[in-house]
Amino acid sequence: MGRRWRDGRGELVVHGPGQRTDREGAAPVVVPVELATSYRARTKGLLGRDTVDGAILLSPAGSVHTFGMRIPIDVAYLDRGLRVLTVRTMKPGRLGLPRLRSRHVLEAEAGAMAGWGLRAGARVEVRAEVRAEAE
């Protein structure tokens, strides 16, 4: 169940457990996502940014660091099936422990993931934008 994305933008859809619910039942949460799949994009990540519009997905990735970052971030480690293994908040200047089953890492501003209902056991879906070829 391997996934291949290209650097770019898209939507992150957060499904179950802990997702927001209303009287009609569960509704997925949709947030903008930046895809960082090339070595260069993954290496840069959120370095030098003061804010994050939604989230950034690093793929493939099994660990992250926050050296050179200006803000604390939420980090979610995802398995091959895009199920959340764990979520951590990291302050700037920290080294995250590698997660053995992690294949992707999702990063967002600290506190954002709790607001989306993103926690261990939740599943996410990535909808990448398709770029039209130049005519």
C-alpha positions in Angstrom: 0.0 0.0 0.0 2.8 2.4 -0.9 2.0 6.0 -1.7 3.8 8.3 -4.1 3.1 12.0 -4.0 5.0 14.9 -5.5 5.9 18.2 -3.8 2.9 20.5 -3.9 -0.3 21.2 -2.1 -3.5 19.4 -1.3 -6.0 18.6 1.4 -5.7 16.5 4.5 -8.8 14.7 5.6 -8.9 13.5 9.3 -11.2 10.5 10.0 -12.2 8.8 13.3 -11.4 8.3 16.5 -11.6 11.7 18.2 -12.8 13.5 15.1 -15.3 16.3 15.5 -18.9 15.2 15.6 -22.2 16.9 15.5 -25.8 15.7 16.0 -25.9 14.0 12.6 -22.8 12.0 13.4 -19.1 12.2 12.6 -17.8 14.6 10.0 -14.3 14.5 8.7 -12.1 17.6 9.2 -10.4 18.9 6.1 -7.3 21.2 6.3 -4.8 22.4 3.7 -1.6 20.3 3.4 1.7 21.0 1.8 3.4 17.8 0.5 7.2 17.6 1.0 8.3 14.4 -0.8 11.6 15.4 -2.4 14.8 15.3 -0.3 15.1 19.1 -0.6 11.5 19.8 0.5 11.7 17.3 3.4 15.0 18.8 4.6 13.6 22.3 4.6 10.2 21.4 6.1 9.1 24.2 8.4 12.5 25.8 9.0 12.4 29.5 9.1 8.6 29.8 9.2 6.6 31.7 11.9 3.3 30.1 11.0 1.9 27.1 9.2 -1.2 27.2 7.0 -2.7 23.8 7.9 0.0 21.1 7.9 3.0 19.8 6.0 3.4 16.1 5.2 6.9 14.7 5.0 7.1 11.5 3.0 8.9 9.2 3.4 10.0 10.1 7.0 10.3 8.2 10.3 11.7 11.0 12.5 12.1 14.8 12.7 14.0 17.5 14.5 13.1 21.1 15.4 16.6 22.6 15.2 16.4 26.0 13.6 12.6 26.2 14.0 11.0 29.3 15.5 7.7 27.8 16.8 6.7 24.7 18.7 5.0 22.1 16.4 2.7 19.1 16.6 4.2 16.0 15.0 2.1 13.0 14.0 3.8 9.8 12.9 1.8 7.8 10.3 2.1 4.2 9.2 1.9 2.9 5.6 -1.9 3.0 5.8 -2.0 6.6 7.0 -3.1 5.7 10.5 -1.7 7.9 13.3 0.8 6.0 15.5 1.4 8.8 17.9 1.2 12.6 18.2 3.8 14.7 20.0 4.3 18.4 20.6 7.9 19.5 20.1 9.6 22.7 21.1 12.3 24.3 18.9 15.7 22.7 19.3 14.6 19.1 19.9 15.4 15.8 18.3 12.4 13.5 17.9 12.8 9.8 18.4 12.5 7.6 15.3 9.2 5.6 15.2 9.8 2.1 13.8 6.6 1.7 11.9 6.4 5.4 10.8 6.5 6.0 7.0 5.2 9.6 7.0 5.3 12.5 9.4 2.7 15.3 9.6 3.7 18.6 11.1 1.5 21.6 12.2 1.5 24.4 14.6 1.4 23.3 18.3 -2.2 22.7 19.3 -3.7 22.4 15.8 -3.9 18.6 15.7 -6.0 18.4 18.9 -8.4 20.9 17.3 -8.7 18.6 14.3 -9.3 15.5 16.5 -6.0 14.0 15.3 -4.7 11.5 17.7 -3.4 7.9 17.9 -5.6 5.5 16.0 -7.1 8.2 13.7 -6.8 7.7 9.9 -6.0 10.5 7.5 -6.4 10.8 3.7 -4.3 13.0 1.5 -5.9 14.5 -1.6 -3.1 16.0 -3.7 -3.8 18.7 -6.2 -3.4 17.6 -9.7 -1.5 20.1 -11.8 -2.6 20.6 -15.4 0.1 20.3 -18.0 1.1 23.5 -19.8 -0.3 23.8 -23.3 
